[in-house]
Amino acid sequence: MAKEPKSELMTAEETCRYLKITPRTLYRYLRSRRIPAFKLGKEWRFVRSDLEQWIRDRTRATLASYRTRYIDVRR
């Protein structure tokens, strides 16, 4: 039996499960505009591919910061 493709558009609840964060953390990110999202009516919606890119960008920034702080300092 084939699995149904996952929806590209996600609710806040689905996004919390996907990112493994609490709703409180998600809404804090939304208030500070740190996460890609948009409102559909009164509800927040998230595009899965945007979240994946956001994660990649944050990972790269964290790694670059780590290299600058810890690796370049030792030289």
C-alpha positions as CSV (number, residue, x, y, z in Angstrom):
1,M,0.0,0.0,0.0
2,A,1.5,3.4,-1.0
3,K,1.7,6.2,1.5
4,E,-0.1,9.4,0.8
5,P,2.4,12.3,0.1
6,K,2.7,14.6,3.1
7,S,1.0,17.9,2.6
8,E,3.3,20.9,1.8
9,L,1.0,23.2,3.9
10,M,1.2,22.6,7.6
11,T,-0.8,23.9,10.6
12,A,0.8,25.2,13.8
13,E,0.2,21.8,15.5
14,E,1.8,19.9,12.7
15,T,4.7,22.3,12.6
16,C,5.3,21.8,16.3
17,R,5.4,18.0,15.8
18,Y,7.7,18.3,12.8
19,L,10.2,20.7,14.5
20,K,9.8,18.9,17.9
21,I,9.1,22.2,19.7
22,T,6.3,23.3,22.0
23,P,3.5,25.6,20.8
24,R,4.9,28.3,23.1
25,T,8.3,28.2,21.3
26,L,6.6,28.3,17.9
27,Y,4.5,31.3,18.8
28,R,7.6,33.0,20.3
29,Y,9.3,32.5,16.9
30,L,6.3,33.8,15.1
31,R,6.1,37.0,17.3
32,S,9.8,37.7,16.6
33,R,9.4,36.8,12.9
34,R,12.1,34.2,13.1
35,I,10.2,31.5,11.3
36,P,8.7,31.5,7.8
37,A,4.9,31.5,8.0
38,F,1.7,33.2,6.9
39,K,-1.8,33.6,8.2
40,L,-4.7,32.0,6.4
41,G,-7.7,33.6,8.0
42,K,-7.0,33.5,11.8
43,E,-4.7,30.5,11.6
44,W,-0.9,30.3,11.0
45,R,0.2,28.1,8.1
46,F,3.7,26.9,7.3
47,V,5.1,25.6,4.0
48,R,7.2,22.4,4.6
49,S,9.9,23.3,2.0
50,D,10.3,26.8,3.5
51,L,10.8,25.2,7.0
52,E,13.3,22.8,5.5
53,Q,15.3,25.7,4.0
54,W,15.0,27.7,7.3
55,I,16.5,24.7,9.1
56,R,19.4,24.4,6.6
57,D,20.1,28.2,6.9
58,R,20.1,28.0,10.7
59,T,22.4,25.0,10.6
60,R,24.8,26.7,8.3
61,A,24.8,29.9,10.4
62,T,25.4,27.9,13.6
63,L,28.3,26.0,12.0
64,A,29.8,29.2,10.6
65,S,29.5,30.8,14.1
66,Y,31.1,27.8,15.7
67,R,34.0,27.8,13.3
68,T,34.6,31.5,13.8
69,R,34.5,31.2,17.6
70,Y,36.3,28.0,18.2
71,I,38.3,26.9,15.3
72,D,39.7,30.2,13.9
73,V,40.7,31.3,17.4
74,R,43.1,28.4,17.8
75,R,45.1,29.4,14.8
